[in-house]
Amino acid sequence: MMLHYSLKMLFFNQAEKYHCIFSVVWQQNREGIYNYVFFHGPRRRRSYFSYGNKQQL
């Protein structure tokens, strides 16, 4: 099961300022731990990926 939602409303000012798209993908792994993938791209094809564990947040 994968939940996908946009953080553009949460970071609307920052997204509007830096022209970035914010998204978070929550994915449950085999151990039942939710891992998140946070990626944002300035305008075109560039994307920066960062991932981690929900328990570390």
PyRosetta script that sets phi, psi and omega in degrees:
from pyrosetta import init, pose_from_sequence

init()
pose = pose_from_sequence("MMLHYSLKMLFFNQAEKYHCIFSVVWQQNREGIYNYVFFHGPRRRRSYFSYGNKQQL")
pose.set_psi(1, 132.6)
pose.set_omega(1, -178.6)
pose.set_phi(2, -130.6)
pose.set_psi(2, 130.7)
pose.set_omega(2, 178.4)
pose.set_phi(3, -109.0)
pose.set_psi(3, 129.8)
pose.set_omega(3, -179.6)
pose.set_phi(4, -126.7)
pose.set_psi(4, 127.8)
pose.set_omega(4, 177.7)
pose.set_phi(5, -148.2)
pose.set_psi(5, 160.9)
pose.set_omega(5, -175.4)
pose.set_phi(6, -101.2)
pose.set_psi(6, 141.8)
pose.set_omega(6, 176.7)
pose.set_phi(7, -103.0)
pose.set_psi(7, 18.3)
pose.set_omega(7, -176.2)
pose.set_phi(8, -65.5)
pose.set_psi(8, -32.3)
pose.set_omega(8, 179.1)
pose.set_phi(9, -73.7)
pose.set_psi(9, -33.4)
pose.set_omega(9, 180.0)
pose.set_phi(10, -72.2)
pose.set_psi(10, -40.3)
pose.set_omega(10, -179.7)
pose.set_phi(11, -109.3)
pose.set_psi(11, 44.4)
pose.set_omega(11, -173.1)
pose.set_phi(12, -64.1)
pose.set_psi(12, -42.5)
pose.set_omega(12, -178.2)
pose.set_phi(13, -66.2)
pose.set_psi(13, -44.0)
pose.set_omega(13, -179.5)
pose.set_phi(14, -68.9)
pose.set_psi(14, -39.6)
pose.set_omega(14, -179.8)
pose.set_phi(15, -67.4)
pose.set_psi(15, -36.9)
pose.set_omega(15, 179.1)
pose.set_phi(16, -70.6)
pose.set_psi(16, -33.1)
pose.set_omega(16, -177.9)
pose.set_phi(17, -75.4)
pose.set_psi(17, -47.1)
pose.set_omega(17, -175.5)
pose.set_phi(18, -94.6)
pose.set_psi(18, 0.4)
pose.set_omega(18, 179.6)
pose.set_phi(19, 56.7)
pose.set_psi(19, 46.8)
pose.set_omega(19, -177.9)
pose.set_phi(20, -116.5)
pose.set_psi(20, 155.0)
pose.set_omega(20, 175.7)
pose.set_phi(21, -109.5)
pose.set_psi(21, 126.5)
pose.set_omega(21, -177.8)
pose.set_phi(22, -107.0)
pose.set_psi(22, 130.8)
pose.set_omega(22, 178.3)
pose.set_phi(23, -145.6)
pose.set_psi(23, 151.1)
pose.set_omega(23, 178.3)
pose.set_phi(24, -131.8)
pose.set_psi(24, 132.8)
pose.set_omega(24, 176.7)
pose.set_phi(25, -116.9)
pose.set_psi(25, 118.5)
pose.set_omega(25, 176.6)
pose.set_phi(26, -96.9)
pose.set_psi(26, 128.1)
pose.set_omega(26, -177.9)
pose.set_phi(27, -133.9)
pose.set_psi(27, 132.8)
pose.set_omega(27, -179.2)
pose.set_phi(28, -94.4)
pose.set_psi(28, 127.4)
pose.set_omega(28, -178.0)
pose.set_phi(29, -92.3)
pose.set_psi(29, -171.0)
pose.set_omega(29, -175.0)
pose.set_phi(30, -64.9)
pose.set_psi(30, -33.5)
pose.set_omega(30, -178.8)
pose.set_phi(31, -79.8)
pose.set_psi(31, -1.3)
pose.set_omega(31, -179.8)
pose.set_phi(32, 83.5)
pose.set_psi(32, 12.1)
pose.set_omega(32, 179.0)
pose.set_phi(33, -94.8)
pose.set_psi(33, 136.0)
pose.set_omega(33, -178.7)
pose.set_phi(34, -86.9)
pose.set_psi(34, 123.0)
pose.set_omega(34, 175.7)
pose.set_phi(35, -104.5)
pose.set_psi(35, 141.3)
pose.set_omega(35, -179.3)
pose.set_phi(36, -112.5)
pose.set_psi(36, 145.6)
pose.set_omega(36, 175.8)
pose.set_phi(37, -122.1)
pose.set_psi(37, 116.3)
pose.set_omega(37, -178.7)
pose.set_phi(38, -109.1)
pose.set_psi(38, 121.8)
pose.set_omega(38, -179.3)
pose.set_phi(39, -138.1)
pose.set_psi(39, 141.6)
pose.set_omega(39, 178.2)
pose.set_phi(40, -141.2)
pose.set_psi(40, 142.8)
pose.set_omega(40, -179.1)
pose.set_phi(41, -130.9)
pose.set_psi(41, 128.7)
pose.set_omega(41, 175.5)
pose.set_phi(42, -75.5)
pose.set_psi(42, 107.9)
pose.set_omega(42, 176.4)
pose.set_phi(43, 60.9)
pose.set_psi(43, -81.4)
pose.set_omega(43, -164.5)
pose.set_phi(44, -96.1)
pose.set_psi(44, -114.8)
pose.set_omega(44, -167.0)
pose.set_phi(45, -94.8)
pose.set_psi(45, -8.8)
pose.set_omega(45, -177.7)
pose.set_phi(46, -73.6)
pose.set_psi(46, 136.4)
pose.set_omega(46, 178.5)
pose.set_phi(47, -140.4)
pose.set_psi(47, 139.9)
pose.set_omega(47, 178.9)
pose.set_phi(48, -118.0)
pose.set_psi(48, 123.6)
pose.set_omega(48, -174.6)
pose.set_phi(49, -108.0)
pose.set_psi(49, 137.2)
pose.set_omega(49, 172.0)
pose.set_phi(50, -140.5)
pose.set_psi(50, 137.7)
pose.set_omega(50, -175.8)
pose.set_phi(51, -136.8)
pose.set_psi(51, 155.8)
pose.set_omega(51, -179.0)
pose.set_phi(52, -167.6)
pose.set_psi(52, -167.3)
pose.set_omega(52, -176.4)
pose.set_phi(53, -107.7)
pose.set_psi(53, 141.2)
pose.set_omega(53, -178.9)
pose.set_phi(54, -65.6)
pose.set_psi(54, -31.3)
pose.set_omega(54, -179.4)
pose.set_phi(55, -69.6)
pose.set_psi(55, -21.7)
pose.set_omega(55, 179.3)
pose.set_phi(56, -80.4)
pose.set_psi(56, -13.9)
pose.set_omega(56, -178.2)
pose.set_phi(57, -73.6)
pose.dump_pdb("model.pdb")
